[in-house]
Amino acid sequence: MLLTPKSTEITLPEVHLLLPRYNLLLKQLLMRDVEKKAKSGGELTEIVNLDHHRYEDIPSRVQARKNDSQETWLEKTEVELLMKWKLKHGKFRPQLLALIASNSADAVKSTTTHAFATYEASNPAQSAAAITQLSKLKGVGPATASLILSVYDPTDAPFFSDELFRWVCWDERAGWDSKIKYDAKEYRMLCDGVEALRERLGVEGEGGKRVEAVELEKLAYVLGKCAVNKKLAAAIEKEVGMGQEGGDEEREREAEAAPSPSKRAKVGPHAASRPSQRQRALEGNTEAGDEGEDAGGKVVTRRTSQRRTRGGSGSGKNEAVADTAVTSKRKRKSNSDNL
């Protein structure tokens, strides 16, 4: 079962270990949606597609606008997609979509332009002014405003999600059920908590970078969902286990497909890698008690037993012939060395 490490105790290796579970969680949520829609006959809104817009498509568009012009903004359609993603990840409030849609395209573009400029001109940790400006749009409160800032700056601007707030600003009594007011004061608490966590985790290796706010958001989503849904957590951990077994099987197949020492001698680039005459003889004639003579004892023993099965009672005769051949070659080599 997936344990929930506290934000004050989690380590950087644990962060990297748990982050891949986000995609597994997404897969489980999609499967659940497919089952629900199949039963109800409703329309399927793929959470995977919305996730792509939120984490890949829209942030890359914003970054392109940063690079191409002095101003950066969001289009109305992009804000609508972000709201759909937010409602899909959290509590579904259909009235918020209607409110977002009631904003004009010009209002969305001008408001986001000014908010991003304000954010850029100030300390990223002090984003209150940008949050206030974005909240002027209909249907946008501190949580949605923080989501808009997050696609502008995924590294430093945390999204005010339920899971991230509850994990970083942990309430020992209420835990994952703690009440959230979604106000500017709580967002300030979240920003401070995320920054303190990133600072404590530090960087991994020389020249490494700190964990991004968006990564902590994904991690908290996994921890929060799995903590309150044991069935979901079990399904994810089962997939993690299957993935590890699959990796082991793949490594075993690669090992079996690798050429034997004698075959590597034919195709290897260096003559020094070729096995000696004694090694080739041992591959065909090593007894079980001779395993200590070379590193491939187990493989050699298996090959010997297979030859004996095929050779039947004549296996001893074959071994004697092999030994005689080796002795004769050694004598010829010794005579040639004396010439």
N, C-alpha and C positions, 0 to 999 in steps of 0.2 A: 504494500500500500504506500502511496505517495505521502511522505511526511511534509509538514509545513514548517520550513525553517523561518525563524523570526527575521525581520528585516535588520534588526540590530545584531544578529549573529551569523547570517548567511555569509559564505565565503565566495570569492571570485570563481574558484573551480566549480562550486555548486551552482552558481548562476549559469555557467557555460554548460553544465550537465543538464539542467532543467529546461533551458530555453528551447531545445528542439521539440519538447513536448507540446509547444504551442501549435505546431502544424498538425500533430496527432489529435489534439483537442479539436481543432478546426474540422478535421475529417470526421470525428465522431459527431459533432454538432450538425454537420451537413447530412450525415446518414440519418440522424434523428429527424431532421426537417423533411427529408425525402419520405420517410415513413409516415410522418404526420400528414403531409400534403396528399400522399397516396390514399390515406384513409378518408380524408375530408374532401378530396377533390379540388382543393384550393390551388392557387398559383404558387410556384416555388420561387422564392427569392434566394439565390445562391449566396451563402455567406462568404464563400471563397472569392467570388467576383467582387463583392463589396470590400473584402479585405485587400484585394489587389489595388483597388482605387485608393483606399485609405493609406496603405503603407508603401505603395510603389508608384502608381500612376500620378496621383495628384502631387505628392512631394517632388517628383521628378519634373513636373510642369512648373511648379513654383521655383525650383532651382534653375530651370532654363530661363525663366523670366528674370531672376536675379542676375544671371550672366549676360542677358541680352539687353537689358534696359536699366534705368535708374529706379524704376518703380516695380513693385511686386504686388500682386493681387490674386484674389480668387474669383472665378466666375460663379454666377448664381447656380448653374448646374453642378458645379463642384461642391458647393456648400450643401446642396440638396443631397448629393451622394454621401457626404460625410454624415449628415443627419440620419440617413437610412442606415448607414453602418452603425452609428451610435445606438440607434433604437434596436437594431438587430443584436447587438452585444449586451445591451442592458434592458431596462424596462421599456416596453413598447407603449409609446404615447402618440397615437396617430395625429392628435391635434397639433403637435410640434411640426410635423411635415407640412401641414396646411399653413401654419404661420410662416415657416421659412419660404414657402412658395409665394406668399403674399408680398415679399420684398421685391422691389424692382431690381432688374439686372444692374442698373447704374448705381443704385444704393449699395448693393453688395460689393461692387467693384471699388467704389470710392471709399467705403467704410473699411474694407480690408486693406486697401492701399495705405490709408492713414494709420491704421493700427500696426501694420508691419513696420512702417517708418518709425513710429513711436517706439516700438519694441527694439528695433535695430539701434536707435539712438541712445537707449538706456541700457543699464545692466540687465542681462537676460534674467537674472534672479529677481529683478524688480519689475515684474510684468503687469502690475496692477493697472497702470494707465492704459495699456493695450487691451486688457480684458474689459475695462470700462467702455472703451470705444467700440469694441466688437459687440458688446451687450446692447448697443443701441438698435441693432437689427432685430426685427420681430422674430420671436422664437429662439433667440440666442441669449442664454444665461452664462454664468461663469464656467460651467462645465463644457458647453458647446464652444464657447470662446476659447477655452484652453485647447480644445481639439483643433480648432483652426490655427492656433499658434503652434501646435505640435507638428502639423504638416509643413509649417514654415521653418521650424527649428526642431527637428526630431531629437537632436543631441541634448539640448539643454531645457527645452520647454516640455514639462510633463503634462499629459492629458489627465484631467480631473475625473478619472474613472472610479467607480465604486470600489473595485478590487484593489487598485493601487492605493487609494486613500486609506482603506481599512487595513491594508497590510503595512504601509509605512507609518501611519498614525494609529498604531494598534491599540485597541481598547481591551484590556485583559478580561473585563467582565462581559462585554457584548461580543467580542471577537468579530466574526464575519457578518454578524447581524447588527452591528452598530449603526445608529442613525446618522444620516448625513444631511447637512443643511444646504449644501451646494452654494455657499456664499463666498465672498472674496476673502474673508478671514480664514476659512478652511482651506481655500486654495493656497493661501500664503503658507499655512502649516504644511501643506503637501509639498510645495516647492522647497521649503527649508529641509524637510525630511528627505526628499529625493536627493538633494544636493549633498546632504550629510552622508547618505548611504553611498553615493558615488565616490565621495572623497575617501570614505573608509575602505571601500573595496580597492581603490587605487588602480594601478595598471598591471597588466600581465606581461612580464618580460621587458627587455630593453627596447625602447621605441614603441611600446604598446600604447593603446588608447584606453581611456576610461569607458566604463559601461555607459551606454546612452540611455537617456530617459525613456525612449520608446522601447528599449529592450526590457527595462524594469516594468514597464506597463504590460508587456506581453507575459512576462514571468508572473506578475501578480494576478493576471487573468487566469492563468493555469492553476495557480495555487488556490485562488478563491473558488473557482468552479469545481475543482476536485475536492475541496474541503467540504462543500455542501452537497455534493452528489457523489456518493461512494461508488455507485454503479459506473458512472462516467470515469472516475479515477481508476477503477479496476480494468476497464476496457483499454485505457491508455497504457497502463503498466503492462497489460498483456501484449500489446503491440510492441512496447519497448523490449520485452523479453523475446518476442518472435524475431525482432530485428537483430538482437544479439545472437540468437541461434542461427539466423540466416547468415550473419557475418562469419560465424564459426564454420558453417557448412561451406561457404565460399572459399575460406582459407584452406579447408581440407581438400576441396576440388582442385585448387591451384597446386597444392602440394602433390596430389596424385598425378596431375597433368605434367608436373615438372619432370624433365628427362632424368633417367638414372645416371649414376656417375660414369658408367661406360659410354652411354649415349652422349653425355655432355662432352666427353673426350673427343668425339667425332666432330661436334659442331662448335665446341668452345673456341674462343679466340686465342687462348694461350695454351701452349703445350704443357706448361707447368701444372695445369689443372687436370691433366689426364691421369687416371689411376695407374699405379705401378702394376707390374706383372703379378706380384704377390697379391695385390688388392683384387685383381681380376680373378685370380684363382680362389681367393677367399670368398668372393661373391657367389661362386658356384659350389664350394666345398666346405664352408665353415660349419662346424658342429654347434649344437646348442650351447655347449660349455665353453665355446671359443668366442662368445659375444664380446668379451672384454678386450679382444685384440684390436678392434677398430670401432670407430664411432658409429658405423652403420650396422651394428650387431643385430638389431631387431629386424631390419629390412633383409639382411643377409639370411637370418634364420628362417624368415618367411619364405624366401625364394628357395632355400634348401629343402624345406618340407614339401613345397610344391613339386620340385624335381623328383623327390623320392616317391611321391605319390604316383607320378607318371612313370617313373623308372621301375617301380616295384622291386622285386628281389635283386635286380641287376644294378641297383644304385651303388652298392659297394664296389662292384667291378668298375663302374664309371669313375668313381673317386680315385681308384688305384691308377687308372689310365691317365687321369688329369695330373696326379702327383708325378707320375713317370715323365709326362710331357714337360712339366715344369723343371724337373731335375735335368733332363736332357738339354733343354734350352740353356740352363745355367752353365752346364759343362761346356757347350759350344761357345757361350759368351766368354767364359774363363779362358779357353784356348785362344780365342781371337784377341783377348787383351794381352796375351803373352807374345803375340807376333810383333 
